[in-house]
């Protein structure tokens, strides 16, 4: 592709590499996602895309040209615009004016796994559409929340991050899959603040006999409504989410501590070691002792 300049005007120096991100989640080791805050101008660069990427423009306005696989898209992007790049072949980015954006790099394996679990696709290969520019309030709000979690004072738990990643994957599958859309019921989603309160309450009370009614009461919702919107937002019902978090907590304790299995059982809210063994085996296919010996 040739970049043209007005007659008599000198060419604008362009960068064939992108500057380092202003902020990045890489040091936090989050599972399934990398979040970066980037600022760049005078760019003509080809970027690889092993995973799906969601770019939300935060500042600036620029005429952006993108080319990929022989297809070219060009237009002005402004704050609030969202660009979706599916995993696959590299894409060329060209723009002169400065753009500030938060970029969410979402694991292709994570999206494929959720698609397979939903039984809506004939195989695990999911085609997410490339979208040059779209207004998507959910993606914009989610990107801003992830950006806030990069601040030093953020108290977001790993469990909450995993919940948001799952919700983000489901949203991509529901709205931007090239194959059949997921059959997601048209139910309201849980407000982010209430979702965070619910997840933090679960994380802080895994050692108790957690009941859905208690969690719903904690976020001032009826039990039935909470169950519906939690499943719609997270992708699994509350009791399944609680079970999964108990198992993950147990894995960490078995792996990192020498405490007896009976004490691990108490730490994850099981009334006895035998009940804990049944729960752990159903979720992992192995016993707690076998898991510990293999670590």
TAKAWO-V166669 format. One line per field, one symbol per residue. ss: DSSP state (H for helix, E for strand, L for the rest). psi: psi as a letter, one per 20 degrees, with the letter a starting at -180 (. if undefined). burial: # if it has 9 or more other ideal C-beta (glycine too) atoms within 8 Angstrom, else .. Layout:
ss->???
psi->???
burial->???
This chain:
ss->LLLLLLLLLLLLLLELLLLLLLEELHHHLLLLEEEEEEEELLEEEEEEELLEEEEEEEELLEEEEEEELLEEEEEEELLLLEEEELLEEEEEEEELLLEEEEEEEELHHHHHHHHHHLLLLLLLLLLELLEEEELLHHHHHHHHHHHHHLLLLLLLLHHHHHHHHHHHHHHHHHHHELLLLLLLLLLLLLLHHHHHHHHHHHHHLLLLLLLHHHHHHHLLLLHHHHHHHHHHHHLLLHHHHHHHHHHHHHHHHHHHLLLLHHHHHHHLLLLLHHHHHHHHHHHHLLLHHHHHHHL
psi->pppqqqpipqqppqpjqqqqqhqqjhiikqpiqppqpqpqrlpnqpqqmhrqpopophqrpqopppppkipppqrpqrpiqpppoqqcrqqpppqgqpppqppoopphhgggghgghikiqiaiopopqpogpqonhghghgghghhhiiqhjpkpqhghghghgghgghgghhhjphbpqqmpqmqqqpqhghggggghgghikhirnpqhhggghhjlqqgggggghgghghiqqghgggghhgghggggghhirjqqhhhgghhjjphrhghggggghhhijrrggggghi.
burial->.............##.....#.###....################.#.#.#######..#.#######........#...######....#####.############.#######.#.##....#.##.#..#....#########.##......#.################.##...##......##...##########.##...#.#..##.##.#.#.##########...#..###########.###.....#..#######..#.###.###..#...#..##...
